[in-house]
Amino acid sequence: MMKKILQTIKKNETFLLSTHVNPDPDALSSELVLDIYLRSLGKKVFIVNEEKVQDRLDFLPGGKRIRGFKKNLTIDYDVAIVVDCGDLNRIGKVQNLIQSDKVLINIDHHITNDKFGSLNLVVPDASSTAEVLYDFLKTAHFQMTKNAALLLYAGILTDTGSFRYANTTHKTHLIAGELRKFPFSADDLYRQLYETMPLNDVKEFTKLISRFDAIYLGKVVCLELRKRVLARFSGNIDLRDMIFKFLRAIKGVEVCVIFTEVNSKETRINFRSMGDFNVAKLASNFNGGGHRRASGGRMDAGISETRKAVLKKIGKAL
């Protein structure tokens, strides 16, 4: 499949890149490293996401090249490449730019990926999409640069929970070692990703985290994020990641769930599993998917109704 994708890239000139809504560092880094690679070949590249890069991640090399979707935006392209997405719906409004008569390349590592592309490079065993792209760029004989190495490292670092999660393999460490040969500071990168929280956000977090609920004999913990609560945060922290880090440290917890109120008729759901519980399978019941231990979904319902439906499903599975 890599060879077919490389042939397609060689034959075409203009590329549209995108990823899922609310992109994490792996998604953004994957877009940006592909941008570096394609432009090194003299290709014309447009990167369009549903939103512009959040302030807390705009330090990533090339981040300013990512545009937010606008209603009247039109882009004339030859090939679209979507990264780190289990299904095409997850790119949100950017779907309006995707043309059915154009080649669509799907590069991902989620086990629930539905192979929506004309060409699909999906490697569920990879720790991250950045890891998939490392192999891809090696196959392409790309001359690695400092910025590309930093981006790939950032994607792997964050999707493995700083090399703590079960998706961290021997290969993952070998790749990280190769990337660290380039002169970027891993210490500075970690600090920018995790240790630049505004003081007020930390104060609000300490108030919020005490509101979690423990149910099913403490095997499940969940927390609601109402719009009025989210409004108190600056947006310069990865709030859900902070919540999960705290909740998953509780002894005996098997599943963590965060319910985020989008509006009165829509709720986002984020899952984490600490044991054998398959949250990717769970998320598939709620218009979502992801990994066995980290997944997400949504319901066209208010937060209370969504919570009730999700916890009922978890209860049956337990």
Steps between C-alpha positions, in 0.01 A plus 500: 500500500786739575628460143156576354474813712851609397411448135184707545698780665756497220230531230314791658582859590247648743404347834237567766586379852262471794433316825234453765325778691665605827834365375758370745876536449522170309241619249655844457856367484398246236351772280799726543763235430314399185497867403879513540543184292266604217647849472850347487379336178384834363132425555236759586336430836191630681433396861142559613348389830164587649683743729833678500769363730435570869734751660657236722619302196590778258867457592512188280714570191276611213191533718411835350452331162187324626184684401161479669201408283283785375158472337595636156843337486577308179824321419602357166706191577606171340526275806362525854683337791322451832711396798425355844129455426293184551224618267451790266221657707757588764652775288181699555420785262812434293298220337347778289836535324538129421412418139378148425677491162843572655742256663465482879791357699430379854801469735422386853564260788154461659372143521146621421601670174235426235740529201317798352777593257573414140837396642526392864818481706363387837733334752312417824815363664675837473516719809392807305443637153841665540652153528321392181636808324854433623494169313336665201767770479775237530345314206484830309874559569414837650801686639389553860522855633508641852143632477365176354673301776358728769148463359519122479642482852221725632237276342650184645568657840142616551318197359701264721443707814871583511584136420284366786203346318466143373541617138868578574702224335863412448467651152355820645807550716733427209326764287510751785873432534555571131303824520697616804813507287376836373583815701165586654443516874275222630490684831370821341249304292362324808478829687312668215259209476437440869649768725372836378164509677364845587458554876123557476454175307678309775274658763188414299625146446536440874136601544380289209677172565331445838163471322561159344265209576608144579248227418481122457701444819761752389577324173367792297566870555341778299494877485270747326633806321217748461539799268493743792789310662705486180456876463712549813806348331728684261530227240877497547498160671393153391232478765378150420852361503557655844174350628582154370849509651344567839209254478693208356736513801219397736542144628247252363375716213445314172322764289507881499241705313475874433173645373537836328196714430510635143146635526165391641465235227856377452758348735857390435624189680862407575599159638812354657553142617760385750448126458340255258187707442476581127391864475539498119216248485302712745557817297368329186156509664523879520606612151866465585803276526871509566727270696427215735606717795430851367195592296237763444149547370194723509125493548228726365364547848550713809773419747268335756336270244838414350648420839212268581530312169878465518513383860227247430712355216808490721305331778385224266852449366648481851 
